């Protein structure tokens, strides 16, 4: 999945695929038995962001997490479902995404919304009656 995201894209293809290898990312995959998490940090950002630290910081907000692999570019882990403790993959995904983004914000690595209202207006067909 991440290999496909990071693959060089061919600008001649009608539907571009990949092309995001220069962007760090955290991928979440919800299953019945656990939530799987993969953190990716491109080589040019590894001096600013420790991949294993990022993953561990995010996972540790949920009890029972397990780090499966740690590396400079890719680290992986899971949070097993535990119905007795109210831990369900779909339920815990959003707080983990928020934690991942907040970690990047603290390091100045997450683009901030400047609050500009100068965004282009987008209209639908209903806005222009015939």
BAFI-3210 file (N, C-alpha, C; in Angstrom, 3 decimals, decimal comma, padded with zeros to 6 digits):
// residues 130
n [1|2|3|4|5|6|7|8|9|10|11|12|13|14|15|16|17|18|19|20|21|22|23|24|25|26|27|28|29|30|31|32|33|34|35|36|37|38|39|40|41|42|43|44|45|46|47|48|49|50|51|52|53|54|55|56|57|58|59|60|61|62|63|64|65|66|67|68|69|70|71|72|73|74|75|76|77|78|79|80|81|82|83|84|85|86|87|88|89|90|91|92|93|94|95|96|97|98|99|100|101|102|103|104|105|106|107|108|109|110|111|112|113|114|115|116|117|118|119|120|121|122|123|124|125|126|127|128|129|130]
n.u [000,828|001,800|004,086|003,008|001,829|004,099|005,450|007,071|005,325|003,889|003,800|002,549|000,464|-003,076|-004,560|-003,047|-000,927|000,427|003,417|003,819|006,091|007,795|006,489|005,756|003,843|001,108|-000,476|-003,573|-005,233|-008,168|-009,226|-011,103|-009,978|-007,842|-006,319|-004,205|-001,172|000,951|003,855|005,510|008,464|010,038|013,383|014,602|013,402|014,080|015,954|014,543|012,329|011,680|010,852|010,128|009,699|007,548|005,524|005,352|004,598|002,045|000,700|000,814|-001,266|-003,273|-004,086|-002,382|-001,139|001,107|004,338|005,519|007,580|010,507|011,993|014,074|012,782|010,343|007,966|005,989|002,914|000,374|-002,921|-004,599|-007,993|-010,055|-012,682|-013,546|-012,288|-013,270|-012,019|-012,033|-011,224|-012,344|-013,381|-011,219|-009,575|-009,848|-009,036|-006,329|-005,396|-005,673|-003,802|-001,445|-001,309|-001,138|001,337|003,051|002,459|003,507|006,181|006,420|005,906|003,561|001,285|-000,287|-003,610|-004,232|-006,442|-007,535|-010,062|-010,107|-010,440|-011,168|-014,411|-016,710|-019,066|-022,113|-024,212|-026,801|-026,598|-026,607|-029,193|-031,002]
n.v [-001,189|001,378|001,391|001,606|004,126|005,683|005,269|006,360|008,571|008,356|010,874|010,752|009,007|008,546|008,266|009,151|007,517|007,013|008,846|010,233|009,941|011,780|012,765|012,492|010,061|008,565|005,580|004,055|001,046|-000,554|-003,502|-006,416|-007,643|-006,004|-002,693|-001,656|000,121|002,145|004,012|006,355|007,972|010,138|010,057|012,621|013,969|012,680|013,675|015,544|014,232|011,431|008,308|005,954|007,042|008,760|006,903|005,383|007,362|007,981|005,470|004,897|006,114|004,358|001,555|-001,615|-001,650|-002,682|-002,483|-003,421|-003,218|-001,199|001,481|003,791|004,815|003,400|002,311|000,045|-000,948|-002,276|-002,058|-004,117|-005,314|-004,982|-005,811|-005,847|-003,678|-001,664|-001,122|-000,722|-001,134|000,688|002,659|003,774|004,844|007,582|009,266|008,502|009,381|012,131|012,492|011,800|013,903|016,109|015,622|016,077|018,783|019,980|019,767|021,446|020,442|020,082|021,322|024,370|025,672|028,752|030,240|031,810|033,368|033,591|031,601|029,966|030,128|027,481|026,255|024,498|022,748|023,490|026,093|027,715|028,390|027,294]
n.w [000,000|000,960|-000,551|-003,106|-002,879|-002,664|-005,017|-008,009|-010,084|-013,328|-015,553|-018,003|-017,874|-017,849|-015,491|-012,703|-010,408|-007,175|-006,365|-003,979|-002,430|-001,244|000,901|004,299|006,088|007,894|008,017|008,533|009,204|009,603|011,065|012,047|014,269|015,058|014,959|012,533|012,101|010,193|009,952|007,904|006,962|004,832|003,468|003,354|005,455|007,773|009,577|010,992|011,945|013,807|012,917|014,394|016,942|016,416|015,707|018,117|019,970|019,070|019,212|021,963|023,295|023,475|025,416|025,464|023,005|020,366|019,127|016,070|014,198|013,855|012,245|010,372|008,144|007,922|010,265|012,162|013,790|016,006|017,455|019,397|019,338|022,177|023,687|026,327|027,451|025,952|023,542|020,244|016,856|014,806|016,444|017,815|015,903|014,929|017,207|017,252|014,758|015,129|017,199|015,815|013,938|015,676|016,883|014,727|014,303|016,618|016,066|013,972|011,457|010,130|007,818|008,445|008,670|007,431|007,885|005,933|004,098|001,450|-000,354|-003,449|-004,843|-005,225|-007,383|-007,970|-010,363|-009,637|-008,828|-011,001|-012,591|-015,496]
ca.u [000,000|002,654|004,984|002,250|001,685|005,394|006,021|007,161|004,163|004,155|002,957|001,840|-000,708|-004,321|-004,819|-001,773|-000,907|001,674|003,969|003,878|007,232|008,459|005,599|005,588|002,442|000,747|-001,591|-004,351|-006,066|-009,042|-009,695|-011,982|-009,185|-006,920|-006,035|-002,803|-000,682|002,265|004,391|006,539|009,159|010,983|014,780|014,937|012,794|014,469|016,681|013,558|011,257|012,048|009,699|009,756|009,169|006,230|004,595|005,187|003,840|000,643|000,125|000,778|-002,496|-004,182|-003,444|-002,281|-000,536|002,342|005,172|005,957|008,877|010,978|013,024|014,181|011,800|009,054|007,720|004,624|002,388|-001,055|-003,667|-005,590|-009,326|-010,290|-014,054|-013,694|-011,773|-013,897|-011,086|-012,488|-010,438|-012,999|-013,637|-009,978|-008,810|-009,858|-008,126|-004,945|-005,089|-005,507|-002,525|-000,386|-001,242|-000,665|002,768|003,704|002,285|004,458|007,499|006,358|005,955|002,202|000,845|-001,378|-004,637|-004,019|-007,734|-007,883|-011,362|-009,945|-010,504|-012,037|-015,764|-017,047|-020,496|-022,677|-025,192|-028,014|-026,324|-026,776|-030,420|-031,036]
ca.v [000,000|002,557|001,326|002,141|005,564|006,326|004,985|007,493|008,584|008,586|012,005|010,486|008,177|009,282|008,257|009,080|006,736|007,212|010,184|010,936|009,446|012,876|013,184|011,562|009,678|007,493|004,862|003,288|000,020|-001,162|-004,862|-006,860|-008,028|-004,957|-001,544|-001,673|001,469|002,225|005,362|006,478|009,249|010,145|010,236|014,030|014,469|011,842|014,485|016,317|013,371|010,047|007,488|005,072|007,893|009,218|005,781|005,045|008,444|007,840|004,220|004,776|006,638|003,216|000,443|-002,896|-001,517|-003,436|-002,028|-004,616|-002,950|000,174|001,832|005,225|005,177|002,743|001,636|-000,488|-001,420|-002,588|-001,967|-005,193|-005,066|-005,509|-005,378|-005,642|-002,335|-000,719|-000,800|-001,236|-000,460|001,850|003,659|004,414|005,369|009,053|009,863|008,241|010,298|013,439|012,450|011,817|015,259|016,999|015,368|016,793|020,224|020,388|019,824|022,381|019,653|019,909|022,609|024,976|026,416|030,163|030,858|032,720|033,157|033,938|030,400|030,096|029,631|026,361|026,231|023,321|023,017|024,119|027,505|028,440|027,885|027,520]
ca.w [000,000|001,022|-001,708|-004,233|-002,654|-002,820|-006,341|-008,936|-010,979|-014,747|-015,948|-019,255|-017,600|-017,678|-014,050|-011,985|-009,173|-006,453|-006,424|-002,693|-001,670|-000,546|001,981|005,412|006,255|008,811|007,402|009,501|008,580|010,609|010,891|013,131|015,433|015,480|014,116|012,116|011,838|009,574|009,815|006,877|006,944|003,712|003,862|003,543|006,701|008,901|010,549|011,748|012,455|014,098|012,549|015,509|018,016|015,974|015,842|019,540|020,605|018,659|019,718|023,423|023,895|023,620|026,132|024,763|021,679|020,115|018,027|015,354|013,575|013,990|011,288|010,091|007,122|008,155|011,539|012,170|015,059|016,054|018,708|019,342|019,875|023,524|023,976|027,772|027,755|025,033|022,465|018,961|015,818|014,200|017,467|018,266|014,767|014,876|018,200|016,865|013,654|015,755|017,916|014,800|013,394|016,734|017,031|013,623|014,529|017,658|015,447|012,858|010,228|009,599|007,278|009,210|007,946|007,765|008,135|004,849|003,476|000,040|-001,182|-004,610|-004,677|-006,086|-007,603|-008,608|-011,415|-009,086|-008,599|-012,259|-013,232|-016,952]
c.u [000,877|003,643|004,284|002,070|002,981|006,030|006,065|005,958|004,612|003,243|002,191|000,593|-001,936|-004,683|-003,484|-001,935|000,430|002,100|004,083|005,029|007,954|007,656|005,533|004,116|002,287|-000,530|-002,250|-005,232|-006,852|-009,438|-010,599|-011,177|-008,226|-006,907|-004,546|-002,401|000,716|002,654|005,495|007,127|010,166|012,394|015,118|014,332|013,260|015,308|015,752|012,530|011,745|010,807|009,209|009,146|007,757|005,196|004,303|004,358|002,352|000,013|-000,062|-000,449|-003,544|-003,469|-003,406|-001,639|000,742|003,068|005,738|007,306|009,216|012,098|013,054|013,111|010,412|009,043|006,260|004,218|000,908|-001,619|-004,741|-006,943|-009,401|-011,665|-014,283|-013,243|-012,349|-012,980|-011,526|-011,774|-011,095|-013,180|-012,366|-009,192|-008,732|-008,972|-006,650|-004,518|-004,839|-004,166|-001,349|-000,212|-000,711|000,834|003,542|003,600|003,308|005,867|007,544|006,383|004,585|001,728|-000,371|-002,348|-004,481|-005,324|-008,180|-009,235|-011,313|-009,984|-011,452|-013,407|-015,997|-018,566|-020,902|-023,696|-026,424|-027,828|-026,514|-028,012|-030,444|-032,312]
c.v [001,259|002,566|001,900|003,653|006,302|006,119|006,262|007,432|008,910|009,707|011,787|009,631|009,048|009,385|008,093|008,303|006,984|008,662|010,913|010,445|010,511|013,372|012,096|011,257|008,620|006,880|003,988|002,300|-000,701|-002,568|-005,219|-007,080|-006,953|-003,790|-001,594|-000,249|001,383|003,688|005,334|007,886|009,215|010,509|011,699|014,651|013,709|012,582|015,272|015,445|011,938|009,173|006,631|005,873|008,364|008,113|005,487|006,105|008,323|006,601|004,215|005,406|005,536|002,086|-000,817|-002,811|-002,351|-002,810|-003,275|-004,429|-001,477|000,404|003,324|005,682|004,619|002,078|001,190|-000,927|-001,714|-002,245|-003,039|-004,744|-005,682|-005,011|-005,144|-004,244|-001,274|-000,275|-001,515|-000,453|000,778|003,000|004,424|005,080|006,897|009,696|009,635|009,145|011,704|013,528|012,520|013,225|016,250|016,840|016,130|018,307|020,739|020,527|020,788|021,694|019,425|021,250|023,127|025,675|027,877|030,925|031,817|032,355|033,464|032,723|030,632|029,499|028,501|026,292|024,926|023,727|023,749|025,621|028,359|027,899|028,213|028,177]
c.w [000,000|-000,135|-002,946|-004,092|-002,978|-004,182|-007,180|-009,880|-012,395|-015,222|-017,252|-019,042|-017,388|-016,201|-013,330|-010,699|-008,507|-006,460|-005,105|-001,812|-000,877|000,661|003,053|005,583|007,331|008,258|008,466|008,752|009,664|010,193|012,053|014,409|015,921|014,497|013,809|011,732|011,250|009,469|008,777|006,938|005,795|004,204|004,160|004,801|007,942|009,946|011,457|012,455|012,602|013,906|013,721|016,662|017,673|016,173|017,315|020,265|020,288|019,297|021,236|024,070|024,051|024,366|025,266|023,396|021,587|018,937|017,372|014,677|013,746|012,989|011,068|009,107|007,418|009,528|011,540|013,567|014,945|017,431|018,609|019,903|021,260|023,957|025,467|028,186|026,824|023,902|021,196|017,855|015,219|015,185|017,846|017,139|014,772|015,936|017,860|015,713|014,208|016,481|016,939|014,236|014,429|016,970|015,955|013,797|015,542|017,098|014,263|011,509|009,596|009,072|008,042|008,283|008,363|007,978|007,056|004,260|001,986|-000,871|-002,352|-004,306|-005,669|-006,169|-008,264|-009,656|-010,900|-008,862|-009,857|-012,985|-014,728|-017,383]
res [x|x|x|x|x|x|x|x|x|x|x|x|x|x|x|x|x|x|x|x|x|x|x|x|x|x|x|x|x|x|x|x|x|x|x|x|x|x|x|x|x|x|x|x|x|x|x|x|x|x|x|x|x|x|x|x|x|x|x|x|x|x|x|x|x|x|x|x|x|x|x|x|x|x|x|x|x|x|x|x|x|x|x|x|x|x|x|x|x|x|x|x|x|x|x|x|x|x|x|x|x|x|x|x|x|x|x|x|x|x|x|x|x|x|x|x|x|x|x|x|x|x|x|x|x|x|x|x|x|x]
***
